[in-house]
Amino acid sequence: MRDAENDSENAQQMRGNWPVRPLTRARRDGGAIYVRETEVERQVRELSALPDRIRKERLLASAAWGDSQRAREETLVYFLREYTVRGEDGTAWEIAEALSKRIALHIQRAMRRWRLTPEDEKDCVQDLYAALWEALFRRDETSEFWEVRFWVCLDRRLWNLIEKRQATADAEVRPGDESPAMSDNEMESGLERILSKMSGTDAGPEALALRRDALKSLNENEVRAIYLVYIAGLPEESEDPLRPSAAKALGVTGRSIRNYLKRAKEKLTAWERGDN
């Protein structure tokens, strides 16, 4: 009997001794292989060496932000993918549920910065989770960046989904579709308010949707830059890899965002003067 127990304990210990899977995907800009943050790499190695039962307890344990025992989101992603590859979908979904609880408030706060209807907001959140699980449960290397910069990946998906819904909703608005509470003078002053907003003064952005004729002169990148900076309230760029920005959302440099905004303002100013 004792020999059987020893064999069981040894088998459990063997199950816990997982080799750490290296990252294989390369960055587009320089070709360097992705590298996990130091703390994430440490956690991955430490947890990989533990017996499976203890590892699961550590991964699913509730811990306050800043607690040294708190598994990083990138660490959770790593083990979610590892359990998926090993056929332990039940554990993988438990980790997914833990991630879902962590990001819920972040998503809620982000939604407040946009002008979506409750229905669109609900659909957007559902689409986000669907895209998130589709990415994380993939068994190839295409999702490795989630193990490197989880929050950057999440915000990119979120901003893209929201911006597309916002742009679609705004494109459906035409002059004359405004609510009865909006006067003709308010609608006519819309472009001036937007130009004032772009100049740094306080003005509302709603006229972007109402004056479609003025926006016909803008290309897609210019329109998207306006929405991200002047409606979503994102900074043009940010050196913090965890902070979303217009540059990250569009996958360009901050300089490109500034150029888009500059050209958009020049075109809208010309439209206002009647130059076009």
CORBEL-V33682 format. One record per residue. RES is the residue in one small letter. SS is DSSP state (H for helix, E for strand, L for the rest). PHI is phi as a letter, one per 20 degrees, with the letter a starting at -180 (none if undefined). OMEGA is omega in degrees with one decimal (999 if undefined). Layout:
BEGIN
{{RES & SS & PHI & OMEGA} {RES & SS & PHI & OMEGA}}
END
This chain:
BEGIN
{{m & L & none & -179.9} {r & H & f & 178.0} {d & H & f & 179.8} {a & H & f & 178.9} {e & H & f & 178.7} {n & H & f & 178.3} {d & H & f & -179.9} {s & H & f & 178.9} {e & H & f & 178.5} {n & H & f & 179.9} {a & H & f & 178.9} {q & H & f & 179.3} {q & H & f & 178.3} {m & H & f & 179.0} {r & H & f & -177.4} {g & H & f & -176.1} {n & L & e & -177.4} {w & L & e & 171.8} {p & L & f & -178.6} {v & L & e & -179.5} {r & L & f & 178.6} {p & L & f & 174.3} {l & L & f & -176.1} {t & L & c & -178.1} {r & L & f & -177.8} {a & E & d & 175.5} {r & L & f & -179.2} {r & L & f & -173.0} {d & L & f & -176.4} {g & L & c & 178.7} {g & L & n & 180.0} {a & L & f & 178.7} {i & E & f & 176.5} {y & L & g & 178.2} {v & L & c & 176.5} {r & L & f & 174.6} {e & L & f & -174.7} {t & H & g & -177.9} {e & H & f & 178.1} {v & H & f & 178.8} {e & H & f & 178.9} {r & H & f & 179.8} {q & H & f & -179.8} {v & H & g & -179.0} {r & H & f & -179.8} {e & H & f & -178.4} {l & H & f & 178.9} {s & H & f & -177.7} {a & L & e & -177.2} {l & L & e & 169.9} {p & L & g & -171.9} {d & H & g & -178.4} {r & H & f & -179.4} {i & H & f & 178.7} {r & H & g & -179.8} {k & H & f & 179.1} {e & H & f & -179.2} {r & H & f & -178.2} {l & H & f & -174.0} {l & H & e & -178.5} {a & L & f & 175.1} {s & L & e & -179.9} {a & L & b & -178.6} {a & L & f & 177.0} {w & L & g & -178.7} {g & L & n & 176.9} {d & L & f & -177.9} {s & L & f & 179.6} {q & L & e & -177.3} {r & L & f & 178.3} {a & L & f & 177.1} {r & L & f & -179.9} {e & H & f & 178.0} {e & H & f & 176.9} {t & H & f & 177.7} {l & H & f & 179.0} {v & H & f & -179.7} {y & H & g & -175.5} {f & H & f & 172.4} {l & H & g & -179.4} {r & H & f & 178.3} {e & H & f & 179.0} {y & H & f & 177.3} {t & H & f & 179.7} {v & H & f & -178.8} {r & L & e & 175.2} {g & L & n & 179.9} {e & L & e & -175.2} {d & H & f & 179.9} {g & H & g & 178.3} {t & H & f & 179.0} {a & H & g & -179.7} {w & H & f & 173.5} {e & H & f & 176.9} {i & H & f & 177.8} {a & H & f & 178.0} {e & H & f & 177.0} {a & H & f & 176.8} {l & H & f & -179.2} {s & H & g & 179.3} {k & H & f & -177.9} {r & H & f & -172.8} {i & H & e & -174.3} {a & H & g & -178.4} {l & H & f & 178.1} {h & H & g & 179.6} {i & H & f & 180.0} {q & H & f & 179.1} {r & H & f & -179.4} {a & H & f & -178.5} {m & H & f & -177.2} {r & L & f & -176.9} {r & L & e & -177.4} {w & L & d & -176.3} {r & L & d & 179.6} {l & L & e & 172.5} {t & L & f & 177.7} {p & H & g & 179.8} {e & H & f & 178.5} {d & H & f & 178.8} {e & H & f & 178.6} {k & H & f & 179.4} {d & H & f & -178.7} {c & H & f & 178.9} {v & H & f & 178.2} {q & H & f & 178.4} {d & H & f & 179.9} {l & H & f & -179.7} {y & H & f & 177.9} {a & H & f & 179.0} {a & H & f & 179.8} {l & H & f & -178.7} {w & H & f & 177.3} {e & H & f & -179.1} {a & H & f & -173.0} {l & H & f & -178.1} {f & L & e & 174.5} {r & L & f & -176.0} {r & L & d & 177.3} {d & L & d & -172.7} {e & H & e & -173.6} {t & H & f & -177.9} {s & H & d & -174.8} {e & H & f & -178.3} {f & H & f & 175.0} {w & H & f & 176.9} {e & H & e & -176.7} {v & L & d & -179.6} {r & L & c & -175.8} {f & H & g & -174.1} {w & H & f & 176.0} {v & H & f & 178.9} {c & H & f & -178.7} {l & H & f & -178.1} {d & H & f & 176.9} {r & H & f & 179.0} {r & H & f & -177.0} {l & H & f & -178.8} {w & H & f & -179.4} {n & H & f & -179.7} {l & H & f & -178.5} {i & H & f & -176.6} {e & H & f & 178.6} {k & H & f & 178.8} {r & H & f & 179.2} {q & H & f & -179.9} {a & H & f & 178.5} {t & H & f & 179.3} {a & H & f & -178.9} {d & H & f & -179.1} {a & H & f & -179.8} {e & L & e & 180.0} {v & L & e & 179.8} {r & L & c & 173.2} {p & L & g & -175.2} {g & L & n & 178.2} {d & L & e & -175.5} {e & L & f & -179.1} {s & L & f & -179.8} {p & L & g & -177.3} {a & L & f & -177.8} {m & L & e & -178.6} {s & L & e & 177.3} {d & H & f & -179.7} {n & H & f & 178.4} {e & H & f & 179.7} {m & H & f & -178.7} {e & H & f & -179.5} {s & L & e & -175.7} {g & H & g & -178.2} {l & H & f & 178.6} {e & H & f & 179.7} {r & H & f & 179.4} {i & H & f & 179.3} {l & H & f & 176.7} {s & H & f & 178.3} {k & H & f & -179.0} {m & H & f & 178.1} {s & L & e & 176.1} {g & L & o & 178.4} {t & L & e & -175.7} {d & L & f & 176.7} {a & L & b & -178.7} {g & L & e & -176.8} {p & L & e & -171.0} {e & L & f & -176.1} {a & H & f & 176.4} {l & H & g & -178.8} {a & H & e & -172.9} {l & H & e & -176.4} {r & L & d & -176.9} {r & H & f & -178.9} {d & H & f & 179.3} {a & H & f & -174.9} {l & H & e & -179.1} {k & L & f & -179.0} {s & L & f & -177.1} {l & L & e & 174.4} {n & L & e & -173.8} {e & H & f & -178.5} {n & H & f & 179.7} {e & H & f & 178.6} {v & H & f & -179.0} {r & H & f & 179.0} {a & H & f & 178.4} {i & H & f & -179.4} {y & H & f & -175.9} {l & H & f & -175.3} {v & H & e & -171.1} {y & H & e & 176.3} {i & H & d & -179.9} {a & L & f & 179.4} {g & L & m & 179.5} {l & L & f & 172.7} {p & E & f & 178.6} {e & L & f & 176.2} {e & L & b & 179.0} {s & L & b & 176.9} {e & L & f & 177.7} {d & L & f & -177.6} {p & L & f & -178.5} {l & L & e & -178.8} {r & L & e & 179.5} {p & L & f & 177.6} {s & E & b & 177.8} {a & H & f & -179.9} {a & H & f & 178.9} {k & H & f & -177.5} {a & H & f & -178.9} {l & H & e & 179.2} {g & L & m & 179.8} {v & L & c & 178.1} {t & L & e & 175.6} {g & H & f & 177.9} {r & H & f & 178.3} {s & H & f & 177.9} {i & H & f & 179.8} {r & H & f & 177.1} {n & H & f & 177.8} {y & H & g & -178.1} {l & H & f & 179.6} {k & H & f & -180.0} {r & H & f & 179.2} {a & H & f & -179.9} {k & H & f & 179.2} {e & H & f & -179.5} {k & H & f & -179.3} {l & H & f & 176.9} {t & H & f & 176.9} {a & H & f & 177.6} {w & H & f & -178.6} {e & H & f & 179.6} {r & H & f & -177.1} {g & L & n & -178.0} {d & L & f & -175.5} {n & L & d & 999}}
END
